[in-house]
């Protein structure tokens, strides 16, 4: 995982309890659309889930990612 991917994962780890980071902040910090950001974060969570999160926290984070991807269609 490169530095940008680590930053993306850290960003979403702190924001998922609130429904995910705002579109504006995602664009400003990462230069990505919601769809691109949440697609990449979803892939990272599946391949390298944050060790600090419990199983239930990971499930909640995945739910937020799925919902945000659905909203970004």
C-alpha positions in Angstrom: 0.0 0.0 0.0 1.5 3.4 -1.0 1.4 6.6 1.1 -1.7 8.0 -0.7 -3.6 4.7 -0.1 -2.7 4.8 3.6 -3.9 8.3 3.9 -7.2 7.4 2.2 -7.7 4.5 4.5 -6.9 6.6 7.6 -9.2 9.4 6.4 -12.1 7.0 6.0 -11.4 5.1 9.2 -11.9 8.4 11.1 -15.0 9.4 9.0 -17.0 6.2 8.5 -18.9 6.5 11.9 -20.3 9.7 10.5 -21.3 8.2 7.1 -18.0 8.8 5.4 -16.0 11.9 4.6 -17.6 14.8 2.7 -17.4 14.9 -1.1 -15.7 18.3 -0.8 -13.0 17.1 1.6 -12.4 14.0 -0.5 -12.0 16.1 -3.6 -9.7 18.6 -1.9 -7.5 16.1 -0.1 -7.3 13.4 -2.7 -8.4 14.9 -6.0 -10.9 12.1 -6.5 -14.6 11.8 -7.1 -16.6 10.0 -4.4 -17.0 7.0 -6.7 -13.2 6.7 -7.3 -12.4 7.3 -3.6 -14.8 4.8 -2.2 -14.0 2.2 -4.9 -10.3 2.4 -3.9 -11.1 2.4 -0.1 -13.4 -0.6 -0.6 -10.7 -2.5 -2.3 -8.2 -1.6 0.4 -10.5 -2.7 3.2 -11.0 -6.0 1.5 -7.3 -6.7 0.9 -5.7 -4.9 3.8 -8.3 -4.1 6.5 -7.2 -1.7 9.2 -6.0 -3.7 12.1 -7.3 -1.2 14.7 -10.9 -2.0 13.8 -12.9 -4.8 15.2 -15.0 -7.1 13.1 -18.2 -5.1 13.8 -16.4 -1.8 13.0 -15.2 -3.3 9.7 -18.7 -4.4 8.8 -20.0 -0.9 9.5 -17.2 0.7 7.4 -18.1 -1.6 4.5 -21.7 -0.6 4.8 -20.8 3.0 4.6 -18.6 2.3 1.5 -21.4 0.4 -0.2 -23.9 3.2 0.5 -21.6 5.9 -0.7 -20.8 4.0 -3.9 -24.5 3.5 -4.5 -25.1 7.2 -4.0 -22.3 8.1 -6.4 -23.8 6.2 -9.3 
